[in-house]
Amino acid sequence: MTELETIARWVAPGSRVLDLGCGDGRLLRHLWQEREAPGYGVEIDDTKVIACLKNDVNVLQMDLEDGLAAFADRSFDTVILSETLQAIHRQEPLLVDMLRVGREAIVSFPNFGYWRARIQIALAGHMPVSKELPYQWYDTPNVHHCTLVDFETLCAKIGFRVLERVVLTNGASVAALPNLLGALAVYRVSA
């Protein structure tokens, strides 16, 4: 199962979706085709905004660091933050804003607690580089790395309820020791 399939499974048919850090709009296009879920993307990068337009995806060019004040309370059913959490400086206010704007949120991120990341730090002595974390330490857009335990602790602190969690490694779901054996975490949360 892929991240895209996991997210699509959690989005009810016809849901209104907001995809934060939507990249080229591939996820929104998939949700429209598979779930008839209309949506908007938010993206800051010019090239990715143009790619969204080419993919026939509604996109707004905004900086997520400024928050989601442009959106009314409960204007979406689902707000998605796919592999963008680690690139946000002020994560807590954005997460809170996501559940102001939507009934539910889906958040995914590379798991910094994954055993391969731990090994690279412990034995090789350098920051991890992998499919999920493809940048060198000096050119990464990632400003905050977290583990499953870190994210769940933050959810508890801000009063989020974890509805579902899927942890993936190479497209396979990981059930045993997910914080150690999982490369990518995908969460569905509510207030």
N, CA, C and O of each residue as an XYZ file, in Angstrom:
764
protein
N       0.850     -1.169      0.000
C       0.000      0.000      0.000
C       0.904      1.242      0.000
O       1.892      1.303      0.731
N       0.558      2.198     -0.806
C       1.341      3.427     -0.876
C       0.720      4.507     -0.003
O      -0.401      4.366      0.485
N       1.460      5.571      0.180
C       0.924      6.726      0.915
C      -0.315      7.260      0.206
O      -1.318      7.557      0.855
N      -0.258      7.382     -1.107
C      -1.375      7.888     -1.895
C      -2.616      7.016     -1.706
O      -3.716      7.539     -1.531
N      -2.453      5.713     -1.739
C      -3.583      4.794     -1.543
C      -4.144      4.900     -0.130
O      -5.358      4.846      0.067
N      -3.265      5.049      0.843
C      -3.709      5.191      2.233
C      -4.551      6.447      2.389
O      -5.639      6.407      2.963
N      -4.052      7.547      1.883
C      -4.786      8.812      1.992
C      -6.123      8.722      1.267
O      -7.148      9.141      1.803
N      -6.119      8.179      0.057
C      -7.360      8.065     -0.717
C      -8.398      7.213      0.016
O      -9.595      7.496     -0.039
N      -7.936      6.183      0.690
C      -8.857      5.309      1.440
C      -9.538      6.077      2.574
O     -10.684      5.792      2.922
N      -8.828      7.050      3.148
C      -9.371      7.812      4.271
C     -10.237      8.996      3.848
O     -10.932      9.575      4.684
N     -10.210      9.362      2.589
C     -11.012     10.495      2.112
C     -12.336      9.952      1.580
O     -12.364      9.188      0.616
N     -13.418     10.353      2.215
C     -14.748      9.877      1.801
C     -15.099     10.438      0.429
O     -14.722     11.564      0.104
N     -15.817      9.663     -0.376
C     -16.243     10.170     -1.685
C     -17.001     11.490     -1.538
O     -17.859     11.641     -0.669
N     -16.664     12.429     -2.401
C     -17.329     13.728     -2.393
C     -16.827     14.710     -1.351
O     -17.336     15.828     -1.272
N     -15.846     14.326     -0.553
C     -15.310     15.222      0.476
C     -14.635     16.439     -0.141
O     -14.040     16.355     -1.216
N     -14.732     17.550      0.536
C     -13.983     18.749      0.141
C     -12.614     18.657      0.802
O     -12.506     18.461      2.013
N     -11.560     18.804     -0.017
C     -10.196     18.547      0.436
C      -9.319     19.777      0.237
O      -9.416     20.473     -0.774
N      -8.464     20.026      1.221
C      -7.424     21.044      1.115
C      -6.093     20.330      1.297
O      -5.861     19.688      2.321
N      -5.214     20.445      0.292
C      -3.908     19.783      0.330
C      -2.830     20.835      0.501
O      -2.569     21.619     -0.411
N      -2.204     20.852      1.666
C      -1.186     21.845      2.005
C       0.185     21.350      1.585
O       0.579     20.235      1.926
N       0.915     22.176      0.845
C       2.193     21.732      0.303
C       1.943     20.691     -0.768
O       2.552     19.621     -0.757
N       1.056     21.000     -1.687
C       0.513     20.008     -2.624
C       1.450     19.610     -3.752
O       1.116     18.722     -4.536
N       2.617     20.243     -3.856
C       3.552     19.861     -4.914
C       2.953     20.087     -6.283
O       2.451     21.174     -6.570
N       2.997     19.071     -7.133
C       2.478     19.202     -8.503
C       0.990     18.897     -8.610
O       0.435     18.915     -9.708
N       0.333     18.614     -7.477
C      -1.107     18.372     -7.471
C      -1.512     16.938     -7.759
O      -2.697     16.653     -7.934
N      -0.549     16.037     -7.809
C      -0.827     14.628     -8.120
C      -1.847     14.014     -7.158
O      -2.750     13.298     -7.592
N      -1.715     14.285     -5.864
C      -2.636     13.722     -4.882
C      -4.054     14.251     -5.099
O      -5.010     13.476     -5.096
N      -4.194     15.552     -5.284
C      -5.530     16.121     -5.502
C      -6.175     15.581     -6.769
O      -7.371     15.290     -6.795
N      -5.387     15.453     -7.799
C      -5.915     14.898     -9.055
C      -6.388     13.458     -8.829
O      -7.453     13.069     -9.309
N      -5.600     12.679     -8.104
C      -5.968     11.293     -7.786
C      -7.263     11.249     -6.966
O      -8.139     10.428     -7.235
N      -7.383     12.123     -5.975
C      -8.588     12.137     -5.140
C      -9.826     12.514     -5.951
O     -10.919     12.006     -5.699
N      -9.652     13.397     -6.915
C     -10.777     13.765     -7.769
C     -11.169     12.579     -8.660
O     -12.353     12.278     -8.816
N     -10.183     11.921     -9.232
C     -10.463     10.810    -10.147
C     -11.019      9.583     -9.427
O     -11.928      8.925     -9.932
N     -10.474      9.276     -8.249
C     -10.853      8.056     -7.538
C     -11.989      8.241     -6.540
O     -12.759      7.309     -6.306
N     -12.107      9.424     -5.950
C     -13.085      9.633     -4.875
C     -14.080     10.756     -5.193
O     -14.960     11.063     -4.389
N     -13.926     11.369     -6.386
C     -14.749     12.526     -6.754
C     -14.756     13.555     -5.631
O     -15.790     14.130     -5.291
N     -13.582     13.765     -5.073
C     -13.389     14.699     -3.964
C     -12.773     15.984     -4.509
O     -11.591     16.007     -4.852
N     -13.567     17.056     -4.590
C     -13.023     18.316     -5.102
C     -12.093     18.945     -4.073
O     -12.277     18.765     -2.869
N     -11.105     19.674     -4.546
C     -10.188     20.261     -3.588
C      -9.370     21.404     -4.121
O      -9.406     21.746     -5.303
N      -8.631     21.981     -3.199
C      -7.681     23.047     -3.491
C      -6.330     22.631     -2.938
O      -6.233     21.948     -1.919
N      -5.304     23.057     -3.632
C      -3.959     22.859     -3.152
C      -3.367     24.183     -2.726
O      -3.752     25.240     -3.226
N      -2.432     24.117     -1.802
C      -1.661     25.284     -1.380
C      -0.203     24.933     -1.615
O       0.281     23.897     -1.159
N       0.484     25.799     -2.324
C       1.882     25.554     -2.660
C       2.595     26.895     -2.759
O       2.003     27.880     -3.201
N       3.848     26.942     -2.356
C       4.624     28.184     -2.415
C       5.553     28.234     -3.631
O       5.844     29.315     -4.145
N       6.015     27.080     -4.088
C       7.011     27.011     -5.156
C       6.387     27.304     -6.522
O       5.417     26.658     -6.919
N       6.951     28.283     -7.240
C       6.417     28.691     -8.551
C       6.310     27.530     -9.525
O       5.282     27.367    -10.182
N       7.344     26.733     -9.626
C       7.371     25.624    -10.572
C       6.272     24.612    -10.268
O       5.630     24.089    -11.179
N       6.064     24.343     -8.991
C       5.033     23.378     -8.596
C       3.630     23.940     -8.802
O       2.712     23.196     -9.146
N       3.454     25.242     -8.596
C       2.161     25.875     -8.870
C       1.821     25.727    -10.351
O       0.687     25.397    -10.700
N       2.790     25.966    -11.207
C       2.575     25.814    -12.652
C       2.246     24.359    -12.990
O       1.379     24.096    -13.823
N       2.935     23.415    -12.348
C       2.646     21.987    -12.569
C       1.215     21.661    -12.143
O       0.544     20.876    -12.813
N       0.738     22.244    -11.049
C      -0.651     22.034    -10.614
C      -1.620     22.509    -11.690
O      -2.581     21.819    -12.027
N      -1.353     23.686    -12.216
C      -2.230     24.236    -13.251
C      -2.245     23.334    -14.478
O      -3.296     23.125    -15.084
N      -1.093     22.804    -14.843
C      -1.015     21.875    -15.977
C      -1.768     20.574    -15.680
O      -2.289     19.933    -16.592
N      -1.824     20.190    -14.406
C      -2.558     18.988    -13.994
C      -4.037     19.267    -13.735
O      -4.765     18.399    -13.254
N      -4.480     20.503    -14.062
C      -5.880     20.901    -13.894
C      -6.321     20.830    -12.426
O      -7.426     20.390    -12.112
N      -5.424     21.275    -11.542
C      -5.689     21.284    -10.105
C      -5.803     22.731     -9.635
O      -4.974     23.574     -9.978
N      -6.841     23.010     -8.844
C      -6.999     24.336     -8.253
C      -5.909     24.543     -7.213
O      -5.771     23.743     -6.288
N      -5.141     25.604     -7.358
C      -4.019     25.827     -6.445
C      -3.938     27.294     -6.068
O      -4.174     28.177     -6.892
N      -3.600     27.539     -4.811
C      -3.360     28.879     -4.303
C      -1.892     28.960     -3.902
O      -1.373     28.068     -3.232
N      -1.233     30.029     -4.314
C       0.170     30.192     -3.945
C       0.220     30.949     -2.624
O      -0.083     32.141     -2.556
N       0.610     30.223     -1.574
C       0.651     30.773     -0.220
C       1.810     30.144      0.542
O       2.283     29.058      0.206
N       2.252     30.848      1.569
C       3.275     30.342      2.477
C       2.578     29.771      3.705
O       1.908     30.507      4.429
N       2.722     28.492      3.949
C       2.068     27.846      5.086
C       2.533     28.412      6.424
O       1.825     28.310      7.426
N       3.722     29.008      6.440
C       4.217     29.612      7.681
C       3.330     30.781      8.129
O       3.355     31.177      9.294
N       2.542     31.331      7.184
C       1.634     32.437      7.511
C       0.302     31.944      8.062
O      -0.541     32.755      8.445
N       0.100     30.653      8.107
C      -1.139     30.102      8.629
C      -2.209     29.983      7.561
O      -1.957     30.188      6.374
N      -3.410     29.645      8.010
C      -4.521     29.371      7.101
C      -5.666     30.356      7.286
O      -6.830     29.993      7.114
N      -5.344     31.610      7.637
C      -6.378     32.624      7.867
C      -7.239     32.878      6.636
O      -8.351     33.390      6.768
N      -6.766     32.539      5.466
C      -7.530     32.742      4.227
C      -8.725     31.786      4.127
O      -9.583     31.961      3.261
N      -8.786     30.783      5.002
C      -9.846     29.786      4.932
C     -10.753     29.887      6.158
O     -10.289     30.059      7.285
N     -12.057     29.776      5.907
C     -13.049     29.845      6.981
C     -13.055     28.554      7.797
O     -12.623     27.500      7.329
N     -13.556     28.665      9.028
C     -13.717     27.494      9.883
C     -14.552     26.433      9.172
O     -15.565     26.741      8.543
N     -14.112     25.182      9.284
C     -14.825     24.009      8.752
C     -15.197     24.137      7.272
O     -16.239     23.639      6.847
N     -14.353     24.797      6.499
C     -14.635     24.943      5.067
C     -14.221     23.708      4.263
O     -14.509     23.620      3.069
N     -13.548     22.755      4.913
C     -13.146     21.515      4.242
C     -13.465     20.325      5.144
O     -13.522     20.442      6.368
N     -13.669     19.184      4.503
C     -13.866     17.952      5.270
C     -12.530     17.395      5.731
O     -12.389     16.938      6.865
N     -11.545     17.441      4.825
C     -10.231     16.871      5.114
C      -9.140     17.844      4.687
O      -9.163     18.374      3.576
N      -8.186     18.072      5.584
C      -7.015     18.887      5.270
C      -5.806     17.963      5.331
O      -5.606     17.250      6.314
N      -5.003     17.984      4.273
C      -3.884     17.054      4.137
C      -2.564     17.815      4.176
O      -2.411     18.861      3.545
N      -1.623     17.272      4.925
C      -0.252     17.783      4.977
C       0.655     16.584      4.703
O       1.089     15.896      5.627
N       0.932     16.349      3.433
C       1.651     15.151      3.018
C       3.137     15.441      2.848
O       3.542     16.193      1.962
N       3.936     14.833      3.710
C       5.399     14.956      3.676
C       5.865     16.412      3.607
O       6.798     16.749      2.878
N       5.196     17.258      4.377
C       5.521     18.682      4.443
C       5.770     19.121      5.876
O       6.408     20.150      6.099
N       5.286     18.371      6.844
C       5.414     18.726      8.260
C       6.849     19.061      8.641
O       7.094     20.022      9.372
N       7.798     18.271      8.147
C       9.197     18.447      8.524
C       9.818     19.705      7.926
O      10.908     20.103      8.337
N       9.147     20.338      6.964
C       9.669     21.559      6.336
C       9.048     22.821      6.922
O       9.358     23.928      6.483
N       8.171     22.659      7.911
C       7.481     23.787      8.542
C       8.235     24.200      9.800
O       8.611     23.356     10.613
N       8.453     25.507      9.956
C       9.142     26.008     11.150
C       8.245     25.953     12.387
O       8.674     25.511     13.452
N       7.001     26.403     12.238
C       6.078     26.454     13.378
C       4.967     25.434     13.136
O       3.899     25.765     12.621
N       5.238     24.210     13.512
C       4.334     23.106     13.210
C       3.050     23.128     14.037
O       1.961     22.904     13.508
N       3.180     23.396     15.318
C       2.009     23.335     16.193
C       0.889     24.277     15.755
O      -0.255     23.834     15.653
N       1.167     25.564     15.490
C       0.068     26.445     15.053
C      -0.559     25.993     13.732
O      -1.769     26.125     13.548
N       0.244     25.468     12.820
C      -0.315     25.009     11.551
C      -1.229     23.803     11.767
O      -2.310     23.735     11.180
N      -0.810     22.863     12.594
C      -1.645     21.692     12.868
C      -2.973     22.103     13.502
O      -4.026     21.588     13.124
N      -2.930     23.016     14.454
C      -4.158     23.498     15.095
C      -5.059     24.167     14.058
O      -6.271     23.953     14.052
N      -4.470     24.969     13.190
C      -5.225     25.653     12.139
C      -5.851     24.653     11.160
O      -6.947     24.886     10.649
N      -5.158     23.549     10.902
C      -5.700     22.533      9.998
C      -7.033     21.999     10.505
O      -7.953     21.780      9.716
N      -7.146     21.789     11.812
C      -8.399     21.268     12.356
C      -9.400     22.367     12.682
O     -10.521     22.076     13.099
N      -9.019     23.604     12.500
C     -10.000     24.692     12.505
C     -10.683     24.742     11.145
O     -11.895     24.935     11.045
N      -9.881     24.566     10.104
C     -10.349     24.663      8.725
C     -11.071     23.389      8.277
O     -11.998     23.459      7.469
N     -10.660     22.235      8.790
C     -11.254     20.959      8.381
C     -11.723     20.132      9.556
O     -11.293     20.339     10.691
N     -12.614     19.190      9.273
C     -13.108     18.278     10.317
C     -12.048     17.271     10.724
O     -11.932     16.908     11.895
N     -11.268     16.820      9.733
C     -10.192     15.868      9.981
C      -8.942     16.327      9.257
O      -8.999     17.118      8.316
N      -7.809     15.811      9.719
C      -6.539     16.102      9.052
C      -5.801     14.798      8.806
O      -5.894     13.848      9.583
N      -5.069     14.781      7.710
C      -4.182     13.664      7.400
C      -2.782     14.243      7.306
O      -2.534     15.178      6.545
N      -1.876     13.682      8.084
C      -0.502     14.170      8.141
C       0.439     13.001      7.888
O       0.314     11.945      8.508
N       1.378     13.199      6.975
C       2.404     12.169      6.758
C       3.779     12.817      6.831
O       3.949     13.998      6.530
N       4.755     12.012      7.239
C       6.120     12.523      7.363
C       7.096     11.364      7.377
O       6.747     10.252      7.774
N       8.335     11.628      6.939
C       9.365     10.597      7.053
C       9.705     10.395      8.535
O       9.870     11.364      9.276
N       9.806      9.159      8.950
C      10.082      8.824     10.347
C      11.579      8.869     10.614
O      12.332      8.028     10.122
N      11.997      9.839     11.383
C      13.412      9.984     11.709
C      13.888      8.901     12.678
O      15.090      8.736     12.883
N      12.942      8.158     13.276
C      13.299      7.052     14.166
C      13.533      5.739     13.436
O      13.877      4.737     14.063
N      13.352      5.729     12.130
C      13.549      4.529     11.315
C      14.974      3.999     11.515
O      15.925      4.777     11.591
N      15.113      2.689     11.600
C      16.398      2.092     11.960
C      17.520      2.496     11.005
O      18.657      2.675     11.441
N      17.229      2.640      9.732
C      18.287      3.021      8.784
C      18.794      4.438      9.072
O      19.986      4.714      8.934
N      17.886      5.333      9.471
C      18.299      6.696      9.842
C      19.166      6.642     11.099
O      20.190      7.321     11.186
N      18.753      5.838     12.061
C      19.515      5.706     13.306
C      20.923      5.163     13.030
O      21.903      5.645     13.599
N      21.010      4.173     12.165
C      22.303      3.556     11.839
C      23.225      4.570     11.170
O      24.411      4.639     11.493
N      22.687      5.357     10.239
C      23.524      6.336      9.546
C      24.123      7.345     10.528
O      25.276      7.753     10.386
N      23.330      7.738     11.519
C      23.850      8.672     12.527
C      24.845      7.955     13.449
O      25.956      8.436     13.674
N      24.431      6.801     13.975
C      25.241      6.113     14.981
C      26.545      5.535     14.431
O      27.595      5.672     15.059
N      26.487      4.897     13.278
C      27.670      4.204     12.783
C      28.447      4.986     11.726
O      29.678      5.002     11.730
N      27.714      5.632     10.825
C      28.410      6.365      9.758
C      28.753      7.790     10.185
O      29.621      8.433      9.594
N      28.067      8.273     11.209
C      28.380      9.597     11.745
C      27.854     10.762     10.935
O      28.349     11.882     11.068
N      26.846     10.515     10.088
C      26.284     11.629      9.313
C      24.764     11.587      9.341
O      24.154     10.565      9.658
N      24.171     12.724      9.001
C      22.720     12.808      8.951
C      22.201     11.849      7.879
O      22.850     11.654      6.851
N      21.039     11.256      8.118
C      20.514     10.246      7.200
C      20.166     10.809      5.825
O      19.679     11.932      5.695
N      20.428     10.004      4.815
C      20.001     10.267      3.451
C      19.335      8.980      2.972
O      19.921      7.900      3.041
N      18.098      9.112      2.486
C      17.328      7.946      2.048
C      16.287      8.403      1.042
O      16.230      9.578      0.679
N      15.464      7.460      0.596
C      14.368      7.806     -0.306
C      13.430      8.800      0.375
O      12.944      9.737     -0.259
N      13.179      8.593      1.662
C      12.268      9.466      2.411
C      12.946     10.777      2.820
O      12.276     11.800      2.961
N      14.248     10.756      3.008
C      15.042     11.934      3.390
C      16.167     12.108      2.363
O      17.324     11.808      2.658
N      15.833     12.593      1.156
C      16.801     12.534      0.056
C      17.853     13.636      0.016
O      18.645     13.676     -0.926
N      17.891     14.517      0.984
C      18.803     15.657      0.927
C      19.989     15.492      1.873
O      19.908     14.793      2.883
N      21.076     16.145      1.525
C      22.199     16.263      2.443
C      21.817     17.286      3.526
O      20.919     18.101      3.314
N      22.473     17.247      4.644
C      22.130     18.114      5.769
C      22.198     19.591      5.396
O      21.437     20.390      5.942
N      23.082     19.975      4.488
C      23.306     21.390      4.173
C      22.363     21.931      3.097
O      22.311     23.144      2.897
N      21.614     21.065      2.396
C      20.709     21.585      1.369
C      19.269     21.105      1.548
O      18.465     21.179      0.619
N      18.955     20.625      2.719
C      17.615     20.097      2.967
C      16.596     21.207      3.240
O      16.912     22.196      3.901
N      15.373     21.039      2.728
C      14.301     21.959      3.102
C      13.724     21.595      4.476
O      12.946     22.355      5.052
N      14.115     20.427      4.988
C      13.594     19.949      6.265
C      14.245     20.707      7.420
O      15.468     20.805      7.519
N      13.388     21.237      8.287
C      13.893     21.995      9.431
C      13.630     21.283     10.756
O      14.295     21.562     11.754
N      12.673     20.373     10.769
C      12.348     19.622     11.981
C      12.097     18.173     11.596
O      11.213     17.884     10.789
N      12.863     17.276     12.165
C      12.617     15.855     11.959
C      11.893     15.336     13.189
O      12.119     15.818     14.299
N      11.025     14.355     12.991
C      10.357     13.781     14.153
C      10.160     12.289     13.946
O      10.308     11.757     12.845
N       9.822     11.639     15.046
C       9.528     10.217     15.043
C       8.036     10.043     15.286
O       7.328     11.016     15.549
N       7.562      8.821     15.200
C       6.165      8.550     15.510
C       5.854      8.962     16.942
O       4.812      9.565     17.204
N       6.746      8.642     17.864
C       6.545      8.991     19.268
C       6.458     10.512     19.436
O       5.604     11.007     20.171
N       7.339     11.251     18.756
C       7.302     12.714     18.831
C       5.964     13.259     18.336
O       5.362     14.116     18.984
N       5.502     12.767     17.197
C       4.254     13.273     16.623
C       3.069     12.945     17.526
O       2.201     13.792     17.736
N       3.023     11.740     18.055
C       1.914     11.361     18.925
C       1.930     12.152     20.227
O       0.873     12.458     20.779
N       3.115     12.484     20.719
C       3.231     13.335     21.913
C       2.684     14.732     21.611
O       1.964     15.305     22.429
N       3.021     15.280     20.442
C       2.501     16.588     20.048
C       0.982     16.540     19.886
O       0.290     17.472     20.296
N       0.462     15.481     19.301
C      -0.989     15.341     19.160
C      -1.673     15.370     20.530
O      -2.689     16.041     20.705
N      -1.122     14.652     21.481
C      -1.695     14.637     22.832
C      -1.635     16.031     23.454
O      -2.587     16.461     24.106
N      -0.530     16.731     23.255
C      -0.358     18.069     23.831
C      -1.406     19.045     23.306
O      -1.935     19.857     24.065
N      -1.705     18.967     22.017
C      -2.639     19.943     21.434
C      -4.071     19.414     21.352
O      -4.938     20.052     20.755
N      -4.315     18.251     21.950
C      -5.671     17.727     22.047
C      -6.189     17.044     20.797
O      -7.400     16.973     20.589
N      -5.300     16.542     19.964
C      -5.707     15.807     18.766
C      -5.932     14.349     19.135
O      -5.230     13.790     19.977
N      -6.907     13.752     18.501
C      -7.163     12.329     18.644
C      -6.649     11.621     17.399
O      -7.016     11.984     16.282
N      -5.811     10.624     17.584
C      -5.329      9.837     16.448
C      -6.420      8.826     16.113
O      -6.730      7.944     16.914
N      -6.995      8.962     14.924
C      -8.063      8.066     14.483
C      -7.494      6.808     13.829
O      -7.978      5.699     14.057
N      -6.462      7.003     13.016
C      -5.813      5.880     12.346
C      -4.364      6.240     12.090
O      -4.000      7.407     11.946
N      -3.546      5.190     12.038
C      -2.136      5.373     11.713
C      -1.706      4.220     10.822
O      -1.995      3.057     11.100
N      -1.009      4.565      9.747
C      -0.394      3.554      8.886
C       1.079      3.916      8.796
O       1.434      5.065      8.531
N       1.923      2.936      9.015
C       3.360      3.136      8.919
C       3.849      2.247      7.778
O       3.533      1.059      7.718
N       4.623      2.844      6.877
C       5.038      2.146      5.659
C       6.555      2.094      5.514
O       7.268      3.003      5.939
N       7.023      1.031      4.917
C       8.412      0.914      4.474
C       8.377      0.212      3.128
O       7.898     -0.916      3.016
N       8.887      0.887      2.110
C       8.900      0.340      0.746
C       7.532     -0.166      0.309
O       7.432     -1.219     -0.321
N       6.479      0.574      0.636
C       5.131      0.224      0.211
C       4.446     -0.845      1.031
O       3.294     -1.184      0.757
N       5.120     -1.384      2.026
C       4.524     -2.411      2.885
C       4.160     -1.804      4.231
O       4.909     -0.995      4.779
N       3.019     -2.194      4.755
C       2.587     -1.732      6.063
C       3.421     -2.388      7.159
O       3.719     -3.580      7.094
N       3.791     -1.605      8.156
C       4.623     -2.085      9.256
C       3.782     -2.074     10.531
O       3.295     -1.021     10.944
N       3.611     -3.237     11.153
C       2.829     -3.323     12.387
C       3.720     -3.481     13.620
O       3.469     -2.863     14.654
N       4.751     -4.304     13.507
C       5.634     -4.554     14.646
C       6.715     -3.482     14.723
O       7.352     -3.159     13.721
N       6.916     -2.936     15.915
C       7.942     -1.919     16.156
C       7.930     -0.809     15.089
O       8.957     -0.555     14.459
N       6.787     -0.149     14.882
C       6.675      0.811     13.791
C       7.629      1.996     13.895
O       8.086      2.494     12.866
N       7.945      2.463     15.106
C       8.854      3.607     15.244
C      10.289      3.248     14.851
O      11.085      4.124     14.512
N      10.606      1.968     14.898
C      11.937      1.494     14.526
C      11.984      0.992     13.076
O      12.971      1.204     12.372
N      10.915      0.328     12.641
C      10.930     -0.339     11.345
C      10.174      0.410     10.247
O      10.181     -0.019      9.093
N       9.524      1.519     10.591
C       8.741      2.269      9.613
C       9.474      3.481      9.072
O      10.014      4.281      9.836
N       9.491      3.615      7.754
C      10.180      4.747      7.119
C       9.279      5.963      6.956
O       9.760      7.096      6.973
N       7.975      5.740      6.797
C       7.032      6.830      6.542
C       5.784      6.619      7.382
O       5.234      5.518      7.419
N       5.337      7.669      8.057
C       4.134      7.590      8.892
C       3.024      8.401      8.248
O       3.251      9.489      7.720
N       1.798      7.838      8.303
C       0.619      8.530      7.799
C      -0.443      8.463      8.890
O      -0.824      7.378      9.327
N      -0.920      9.633      9.330
C      -1.877      9.721     10.428
C      -3.170     10.390      9.966
O      -3.152     11.310      9.148
N      -4.289      9.912     10.503
C      -5.583     10.598     10.357
C      -5.980     11.032     11.752
O      -6.097     10.205     12.656
N      -6.189     12.344     11.931
C      -6.449     12.889     13.260
C      -7.674     13.795     13.231
O      -8.087     14.288     12.181
N      -8.248     14.000     14.433
C      -9.345     14.943     14.603
C      -9.154     15.668     15.923
O      -8.295     15.305     16.726
N      -9.963     16.696     16.138
C      -9.855     17.477     17.388
C     -10.489     16.734     18.531
O     -10.498     17.227     19.659
